[in-house]
Amino acid sequence: MPIRSALINVMVRAADKAARGLKRDFGEVEQLQVSVKGPADFVSQADIRAERAIRDELKRARPSFGFLMEEGGEIPGDDPDHRWIVDPLDGTTNFLHGIPHFAISIALESRGEFVAGVILDPIKDELFFAEKGGGAFLNDRRLRVSSRKQVSHALVATGIPFSEYGDHGQFLDELRRVMPAVSGVRRLGAAALDLAYVAAGRYDGFWERGLSAWDFAAGVVLVREAGGFVTEIGGGAVRAESPSLLACNAALGNSVRELLTRA
């Protein structure tokens, strides 16, 4: 078993606390699928309850840290150098439709850098965690990104723009470039888990535009600590406000970026 730091233990406790409620609520959602009203209002409340549980636990452990949260927005803390970045339910649409692929994502940002991350998939009982300089883990197993070197052998993941969000034309251009060059493209609907899967070597790469910091902050730490790299699609350093994200193993990064930027 890896020895978790006090910081990671705090984050895991917060994720576990939220997970208990989400698992219970997910069981209810599956029953609500057949109702006329549908489960949307119920899921919105489940999201808010999970965020409150996480915030209460983190606040108790580190009372001076600020927050950046999907539901609650930005809450400054007394310590200007540290803030928690929280997505209490990444994969809300999956949850809403009774699809068991969603996660809780918690990261710590220190002076603008993501330094620790926890991603918990409560249905599959998979806990991904990483801290800068300490490696990345899945439950009790050390993680490494894949070792594939040929783009034609790569399995990559992405997020698809929906409704009026995102640049649909740009995405289709990118997909036209990537699709014939790789062995497969996946879209499972939870960016935090996509990044965790890159860290675990399940995916060889992931790209998406228009994400928010709470979608990717924890995953960035995981991929880097598993030996991969994460940049903006254009090659810039990833920050909380980055408009795009590319995560790959070291061998494939430049090739995948070239496909995307050529589009």
N, C-alpha and C positions, 0 to 999 in steps of 0.2 A: 504493500500500500504506500502511495506517495505521502510524504509528510506535508500537510497543508499549512500554510502560514495562517497567522491570526486573521489577516485581512481576508484571505480566501474563505476561511471558516465563517466570518461575518456575512459574506456575500452568499454563501451556500445556505446558511440558515434563513436568510431573507427569501431566497428562491424557493426553498422547501416549504416555507410558511405559505407563500402564494400558491404553490403547486397543489397543496391539499384542497384549497377552495376551487381551483380550476378543474381538478379531476372530478370533484363532485358536480360542479356546474356543467362540465362536458357531458356527464351522464344525463343531466336534465335536458341539455340541448338536443341530444339524440331523440328524446321523447317528444320535444317540441316541434320537430321537423314536420309532423303531420298536422299541426294546428294551423288554423286559418291565418292568425296574426303572424305566425312565424317567430323565430327566436331572436330577432335582431335586438329588440330592447333588452331582453334578458342578457345577451352576450355583452352589450355595452355596459351593463351593471357589473357583470362578472369581471370585465376588464378593469373597471374602476376599483372594485373590491380588492383585486389582486395587487394593483398599484399601491393602494393604501396599506396593505399588509407589508409590502416590501419597504415602503417609505418609513413606516413605524419601526421596523426592525433595524434598518440602516441608521435611522436618526438616533435610536437608542445607543447604538454602538459607536457612532462617530457624529456626535451632535453638532460639530462645527462645519461639516461638509455641506456643500450645496447640492442641488439636484437639477437635472435636465430629464424630463419625463414625457412620454408620449401623451398621456392624458393631462397631467398637471402642469406641463410647461416648465419654464425655468424658475427655480427658487434659489436665490442667492444664499450662501451660507456665510458664517463669520470668517471662515477660512477661504480666502479668495483663490487659493492655489489648487483646491481639490473639489471635485464634484462627482457625484454618482450620475451615470447615464443609464436610464431604465426603460425597458420595454416590457411591461407586465404580461403581454400576450402578443408575441410575434407569430403571425399566421392567423389573424383574426377571421379572415374569410374562410379558411379551412375549418376553424372552430365553429363558426356560424353554420356551416353546412354538414357538421358531424364528421369531418375528415380528421383522423387522429394524427395530425402532423402540425404541431405548433410548439412554441417554446417560450420560456421566460429568459430574458437577456438582461444582465447587469454588468456594467463596466465602471471602472474608476478612471477618471481623467485627472492627471496631475500636471499642472503648469502647461496645459494644452496637449499633453501626450497621454495616449491610452496605455495604462500600465497594468491593469488586471481585468480579467473577464470571466464571467460564469454564464453558461448557457445550459439550461435544464429542460430536457424533453420529458415531461412528467408521465406521458403515456408509455413511452418505450423505456422509461427509467434509465435514461442516459444523461449523465452529468459531465459536461465538458468544462474544463477550467484551465486557466493559465495566468501566470504572473510574469512580468518582465524579468528575464534572466533566470526563470525557474522552470522553463519547459511547459509543455501543454499535455493535458491528460484527459482521458475518457474513463470515468469511474476510477479504477486503479491501474489503468494501462497508459504508458507513455505514448504520445502521438507523434507521428512523422508524416509529412506530406508525401504524396506518391513520388515514385522515381521515374515515371514515364518521360521519355525525351522526345517522342515523335507526336506532333499535333494530330496526325491521322489516327493515333491510338487513344486520344484523350476523350474523356467524358467531361463535359462542362455544363455548368448550370447558369441560369439567368433568371431575371424577372421580366414579365411582359407588361407593358403599359396597359391600363384598362380605363374604360369609360373616357372621360375627358382629360385624364392625367397623362403626362409624359408626351414625348414626341414619337408617335406611332410610326411615322415614315422613317425616322432615323433608326428605330429599333428593327424594322423590317429590312433595311439596308444592311445593318450589322448581322442579322440572322442569315441573310442570303450569302454573306461572306463566310460566316463561321460554319454554317450547317454542312456544306459539302466537304469542309476541310477536316472535320473531327469525326469521331466514332459515334457521338450522340450528344444531344442537347436535352437537358432536363429543366423543368420548371415546377417545383413542388410547393411554392407559395409561402416560404418562410426564409427570409434572407439570413437571419441569424443561424439557422440550421444549415443553410447552404455553405456559409463560411466555416462552420464547425465541421462539415463533411469534407471541405477542402483540407482542413487541418488533419483530419483522420485518414486522408488518402482515398476517400470514397469518390470524391470528385477530383479532377486534375486542375480545374479552374472554375472561376465564377466571375461574371460581370453584371453590373446593373447601373442604371442612371436614376437620379431622382430619389435616392434613399435619404433617410434622416439619420442623425448620429445614433439614435437608440436602436436602429436596425443593424448597424454594423460595428459599433465600438468594441463590444466584447469579442466578436469574431475576428477583428483585426489582430487583437492580442493573441488569440489562439493560433491563427495562421502563421504569424511571425515566429511564435515560440515553437511551432512544429516544423520550422525550417523553410517555410514558404515566404512569399513576399506579397505585399499589398500596396498598390498605388492608385491614384486616379487613373482613368483610362488613358489620358494623355501623358501620363508619367509623373505627374506632380505628387508631392507628399500628401498623405491622407490626413485631413483635419476634420473636426466636428462638422464643419460647414461644406465639406467636399461634395461636388455635384455628381460625382461618378466614382465607381469602385471597380478595380480589377484585382483579383486574388488568384495566384497560381503557384505551382511548384517553381523552383528557380529555373529549371530547364525550359519551361514552356512559356514563361511570361512574355518575352519579347515577341515571340511568334504570334501569340494570341493578340497582343496589343497591336501588332502590325495589321492583322486581319480587321480589327475593330476600327482603327484609325483610317485604314484604306476605304472603309465604308463611308 
